[in-house]
């Protein structure tokens, strides 16, 4: 984006006159995206997610993401589709505009792990059924039963940990006054 005097104005996407410089933001985005990619997330989705995370408002348009990351609008679209399916970003409209703005959900990680908790419960159920079907006295049945017990343990520990996180988060000063990502509010887990 350009301001009236021709200087770069990146207030919606990251560096501001009072914030970190664009190069530092870019280095962070690429470094964190690399870590997410290493953990299994698609590369472009990792970069888009990291760019949103690093932006002042936790939101950007497709054009802003395309310009910031030097990728095509089609690549942004595919990354947003992936992140939307994973419930990591949402879509909003600027008032009076037809342009979509992509935003990080409040309490993103809490919600993500809450959904993982639901997946663990489903997997545990299927594994318990599988252990019965395979026969509890067979090696395959024993492996399925042990895996189900592991997921049950994880489910219980994760629930306790998420409750502890809510208590701990309330004690933190996370700059709640500045920017969307620091706002209290949000959906699940509040």
Buried (B, 14 or more C-beta within 10 A) or exposed (E): EEEEEEEEBBBBBBBBEEBBEBEEBBEBBBEBBBEBBEEEBBEBBBBBBBBBBBBBBBBBBBEBBBBBBEBEEEBBBBBBEBBBEBBBBBEEEEEEEEEBBBBBBBBBEBBBBBEEBEEBEEBBEEBBEBBEEBEEEEEEBBBBBEBBBBBBEBBEEBBEEBEEBEEEBEEEEEEEEEEBBEBEEEEEBE
